[in-house]
């Protein structure tokens, strides 16, 4: 019992997300796309240190 109120809240939030129009900064978006930097391919020194530290637990060597 009590699921009705939670479901109503979820429905309300979903409806707001579906029908709302977010404020998009197209100038900033254009700058990000024009820069050519891919934030998902950048690696930091911390990533390389973590790879070295946890490399011994790799399952690729089976």
Buried (B, 14 or more C-beta within 10 A) or exposed (E): EEEEEEEEEEEEEEEEEEEEEEEEEEEEEEEEEEEEEEEEEEEEEEEEEEEEEEEEEEEEEE
